[in-house]
Amino acid sequence: MADECEVLSVCLFFNDKMANMPGSAAGFKRRYCQGDNSTCARYMVLKALGKEKVPGDLFPNQEDKAKKIIAAG
């Protein structure tokens, strides 16, 4: 099995927003949190700007939105 993202255990998205949607959460985790997480929008913003700049409502699949946030600094 692939390694999990190092911030998965403290990711507010999965530990708060997805608590009531386990099926959707599992799909997102497979795609964005296990193995290569470089396309996870939340991870992109976290690495570029720090965790305080990651919007609570940013979904892992919103890469375009993440790029705009990063560009705005």
C-alpha positions as CSV (number, residue, x, y, z in Angstrom):
1,M,0.0,0.0,0.0
2,A,1.2,3.5,-0.7
3,D,2.4,5.8,2.0
4,E,-0.2,8.2,3.4
5,C,0.3,12.0,3.2
6,E,2.2,13.2,6.3
7,V,-0.6,15.7,7.2
8,L,-3.6,13.4,6.7
9,S,-4.0,12.8,10.5
10,V,-4.3,16.5,11.1
11,C,-6.0,17.5,7.9
12,L,-9.1,19.6,8.9
13,F,-10.8,18.6,5.7
14,F,-10.9,14.9,6.5
15,N,-11.2,15.3,10.3
16,D,-14.1,17.8,10.1
17,K,-15.7,18.4,6.7
18,M,-15.9,14.8,5.5
19,A,-16.8,13.2,8.8
20,N,-20.4,12.6,7.7
21,M,-19.5,11.4,4.2
22,P,-17.3,8.4,4.7
23,G,-17.8,7.1,1.1
24,S,-16.7,10.3,-0.5
25,A,-13.9,10.7,2.0
26,A,-12.5,7.3,1.1
27,G,-12.5,8.2,-2.6
28,F,-10.7,11.5,-2.0
29,K,-8.2,9.8,0.3
30,R,-7.3,7.1,-2.3
31,R,-6.8,9.8,-5.0
32,Y,-5.1,12.6,-3.1
33,C,-3.7,11.2,0.2
34,Q,-2.2,7.8,-0.6
35,G,0.9,8.0,-2.7
36,D,1.6,11.1,-4.7
37,N,-0.2,14.0,-3.0
38,S,1.3,16.7,-5.3
39,T,-2.1,17.4,-7.0
40,C,-4.0,17.8,-3.7
41,A,-5.1,21.4,-3.6
42,R,-4.9,21.6,0.2
43,Y,-1.4,20.1,0.2
44,M,-0.3,22.5,-2.5
45,V,-1.4,25.6,-0.5
46,L,0.0,24.2,2.7
47,K,3.5,23.6,1.2
48,A,3.5,27.0,-0.6
49,L,2.0,29.3,2.0
50,G,1.6,27.4,5.3
51,K,-1.3,25.8,7.0
52,E,-2.9,29.0,8.1
53,K,-3.5,29.9,4.4
54,V,-5.4,26.7,3.6
55,P,-9.1,27.7,3.3
56,G,-11.3,25.4,5.4
57,D,-13.6,24.9,2.4
58,L,-10.9,24.0,-0.1
59,F,-11.5,20.5,-1.6
60,P,-8.5,18.4,-2.5
61,N,-9.7,18.4,-6.2
62,Q,-9.7,22.2,-6.5
63,E,-6.2,22.5,-8.0
64,D,-7.1,25.6,-10.1
65,K,-8.4,27.4,-7.0
66,A,-5.2,26.4,-5.1
67,K,-3.1,27.8,-7.8
68,K,-5.0,31.1,-7.6
69,I,-4.5,31.2,-3.8
70,I,-0.8,30.6,-4.2
71,A,-0.4,33.2,-6.9
72,A,-2.2,35.8,-4.7
73,G,0.2,34.9,-1.9
